[in-house]
Amino acid sequence: MSEVITIANQKGGVGKTTTAVNLAASLAVAEKKVLLIDVDPQANATTGLGFNRNNYEYNIYHVFIGRKKLSDIILKTELPQLHLAPSNIGLVGIEQELAKDEGNEKKMMLKKQLEEVVDKYDFIIIDSPPALGNITINAFAASDSVIIPIQCEFYALEGVAMVLNTIKIIKKTINPKLKVKGFLPTMYSSQNNLSKDVVEDLKQNFKKQLFKMKSSEDDFIIIPRNVKLAESPSFGKPIILYDIKSPGSLAYQNLAYCILG
């Protein structure tokens, strides 16, 4: 049975897509069958794996409107174990359609579509939009857990309460199994005192929900600010294929190993 994980934070620019792409790729390199679903209209996870709108005819928009099954749009990537359900800017219109739903039926659309493919993968990673709208709610409804990336900069913890409250509501209403898998500090700079302060705040408030290295209970997984990690999307590659030994690549490999247990 597949584990479905959404990467979410309503604040943009926190490393959400970077985490979705590179966690998925690291799990795939660890010989796990992985499906990355891009439900962000910006489609950055899609382009980050080397695809543009001319590479595919159908995308997750067509799944949401019921024109295609999820299996119809899945693309193979450079990594044999990693598949992609691509996105497109047309997905913006889905928010309005989902908002018309007075019940819970449209909130469960993605979950229903996943039923067709869920047994084919070990992990399904969902890259959600930087907003707590109806698309993100669909992702939460379909997921087992949520990873929340938190940028190591000023206002880092701003809005986290909103994410947690949304998860709490979804858990009480349409997905009782949903849980927070963990908080992931991103864009960390060891030369920046603010980065250190943010990590200390996270340790004080969410220590039990930080990802720990297997070697030490007090050694947490932190994604560093890294040039190679920032460059890799422009080449359409996850960091593990762009520079496997870079600090960013090693950090995401450690996150994958932590999730694998």
C-alpha positions in Angstrom: 0.0 0.0 0.0 1.3 3.4 -1.0 2.1 6.2 1.5 0.7 9.5 0.3 2.5 12.6 1.5 1.6 16.2 0.7 4.2 19.0 0.8 2.4 22.1 2.0 2.9 25.6 3.2 0.6 28.5 2.3 3.7 30.8 2.3 5.5 30.9 -1.0 9.2 30.6 -1.5 9.9 28.3 1.4 11.3 25.3 -0.6 8.0 23.4 -1.0 8.5 22.4 -4.6 12.2 21.8 -4.1 11.3 19.4 -1.3 8.6 17.6 -3.3 10.9 17.1 -6.3 14.0 16.1 -4.4 12.3 13.9 -1.8 10.6 12.1 -4.6 13.8 11.6 -6.6 15.7 10.5 -3.5 13.1 7.9 -2.7 13.2 6.7 -6.3 17.0 6.3 -6.2 16.5 4.2 -3.1 14.6 1.8 -5.3 11.1 2.8 -4.3 8.4 3.3 -6.9 7.3 7.0 -6.6 4.7 9.1 -8.2 5.1 12.9 -7.9 1.7 14.7 -8.4 2.0 18.4 -9.3 -1.2 20.2 -8.3 0.4 23.7 -8.3 -0.8 25.8 -11.2 2.7 27.2 -11.5 3.8 23.7 -12.5 7.3 24.2 -11.0 7.6 20.6 -10.0 6.8 19.6 -13.6 9.5 21.9 -15.1 11.9 20.9 -12.4 11.9 17.4 -13.8 12.6 18.6 -17.3 9.1 18.9 -18.8 7.4 21.9 -20.5 3.9 22.2 -21.8 5.0 20.8 -25.2 6.1 17.6 -23.6 2.6 16.5 -22.7 -0.9 16.9 -24.0 -2.9 16.2 -20.8 -2.2 17.2 -17.2 -3.8 17.1 -13.7 -6.3 19.7 -14.8 -7.9 17.1 -17.1 -8.1 14.7 -14.2 -9.9 17.2 -12.0 -12.5 18.0 -14.6 -13.0 14.2 -15.2 -11.8 14.2 -18.8 -8.9 11.8 -18.0 -8.0 9.2 -15.5 -4.8 9.8 -13.5 -3.1 6.9 -15.3 -3.8 8.6 -18.6 -1.5 11.6 -17.8 1.4 9.9 -16.0 4.8 10.6 -17.5 8.1 8.7 -17.2 11.1 10.7 -15.9 14.8 10.3 -16.2 14.7 8.1 -13.1 13.1 4.8 -13.9 11.4 4.5 -10.5 10.0 8.1 -10.6 6.8 9.0 -12.5 5.1 12.4 -12.8 1.5 13.6 -13.0 2.2 17.1 -14.6 0.4 20.4 -13.9 -0.5 23.4 -16.0 -1.5 27.0 -15.5 -5.1 26.0 -16.5 -5.4 24.5 -13.1 -6.1 28.0 -11.7 -9.7 27.7 -12.9 -10.3 24.6 -10.8 -10.2 26.6 -7.6 -13.5 28.3 -8.6 -15.1 25.1 -9.6 -14.2 23.4 -6.4 -15.5 26.4 -4.4 -19.0 25.7 -5.8 -19.1 22.4 -3.9 -21.5 22.7 -1.0 -20.7 19.2 0.3 -17.5 17.2 0.3 -17.7 15.4 -3.0 -15.4 17.7 -4.9 -13.0 17.8 -2.0 -12.5 14.1 -2.5 -11.8 14.2 -6.2 -8.1 13.6 -6.0 -8.5 10.9 -3.5 -10.9 9.0 -5.8 -8.6 9.4 -8.7 -5.7 8.0 -6.7 -7.6 4.8 -6.0 -6.8 3.6 -9.5 -3.0 3.9 -9.1 -2.3 3.8 -5.4 -1.2 0.2 -5.3 1.4 0.7 -8.1 3.6 2.9 -6.0 5.4 2.8 -2.7 5.2 6.6 -2.2 3.0 9.3 -3.8 4.3 12.8 -3.2 1.9 15.7 -3.8 3.3 19.2 -4.5 0.5 21.6 -3.4 0.0 25.3 -4.3 1.3 28.1 -1.9 -2.2 28.6 -0.6 -4.7 26.8 1.7 -7.4 26.7 -1.0 -9.6 24.0 -2.4 -6.8 22.3 -4.4 -4.7 22.0 -1.2 -7.7 20.7 0.6 -8.1 18.0 -2.1 -4.4 17.1 -1.5 -5.0 16.8 2.3 -8.1 14.7 1.8 -6.1 12.3 -0.3 -3.0 12.1 1.9 -1.8 10.1 4.9 0.5 12.9 6.1 1.9 16.4 5.5 5.4 17.6 5.5 5.7 21.4 6.2 8.8 23.1 4.9 9.8 26.2 6.9 12.3 28.7 5.6 15.0 29.7 8.0 14.3 33.4 7.7 12.3 36.2 9.3 8.6 35.5 9.7 9.4 31.8 9.2 6.8 30.6 11.7 4.2 33.1 10.5 1.2 31.2 9.2 2.2 27.8 10.5 -0.8 27.9 12.8 -3.1 28.3 9.8 -1.6 25.2 8.2 -2.0 23.2 11.4 -5.6 24.5 11.8 -6.5 23.4 8.3 -5.0 20.0 8.9 -7.0 19.8 12.1 -10.2 20.6 10.3 -9.6 18.1 7.5 -8.8 15.5 10.1 -12.1 16.1 11.9 -14.2 16.2 8.8 -13.1 14.2 5.7 -9.8 12.5 6.5 -9.4 11.3 10.1 -6.0 9.6 9.3 -4.3 12.8 8.2 -1.3 13.8 10.4 1.7 16.1 10.3 4.7 13.9 9.3 7.1 16.6 10.2 8.5 20.1 9.9 11.5 20.6 7.6 13.8 23.7 8.0 14.9 24.9 4.6 17.3 27.5 3.1 19.5 27.3 6.2 22.8 29.2 6.4 25.3 28.4 9.1 26.7 31.9 8.8 23.4 33.6 9.4 22.3 34.0 13.1 18.7 34.3 12.0 18.8 30.9 10.5 20.2 29.5 13.8 17.5 31.3 15.7 14.7 29.9 13.6 16.0 26.3 14.0 16.2 26.9 17.8 12.6 28.1 17.7 11.5 25.0 15.9 13.4 22.8 18.4 11.6 24.5 21.2 8.1 24.3 19.7 8.2 21.3 17.4 11.1 19.1 18.5 9.2 15.9 18.3 8.0 16.7 14.8 11.4 17.5 13.3 13.1 14.8 11.2 16.0 13.2 13.1 19.1 11.6 11.7 19.4 7.9 12.5 22.8 8.5 14.1 21.6 10.9 16.8 18.4 11.9 18.5 19.6 15.5 18.6 20.9 15.8 15.0 18.0 17.1 12.9 17.7 17.1 9.1 18.0 20.7 7.8 18.1 21.7 4.1 20.9 24.1 3.6 21.0 27.1 1.3 22.9 25.7 -1.6 23.8 27.0 -5.1 23.6 23.6 -6.8 20.2 23.0 -5.2 19.0 26.4 -6.6 20.5 25.7 -10.0 19.2 22.2 -10.6 15.6 23.1 -11.6 16.8 25.3 -14.5 18.4 22.2 -15.9 15.3 20.1 -15.4 16.9 17.8 -13.0 16.5 16.9 -9.3 19.6 17.6 -7.3 20.5 14.0 -7.0 21.1 13.9 -10.8 22.6 17.3 -11.0 25.2 17.1 -8.2 24.7 14.0 -6.1 27.5 15.0 -3.6 26.3 18.6 -3.0 25.1 19.5 0.6 21.5 19.9 -0.7 21.5 16.5 -2.3 22.9 14.8 0.8 20.3 16.6 2.9 17.4 15.3 0.8 18.9 11.8 0.7 19.0 11.9 4.5 15.3 13.0 4.6 14.4 10.0 2.3 16.3 7.6 4.5 14.5 9.0 7.6 11.1 8.5 6.0 12.1 5.0 4.9 12.9 4.2 8.5 
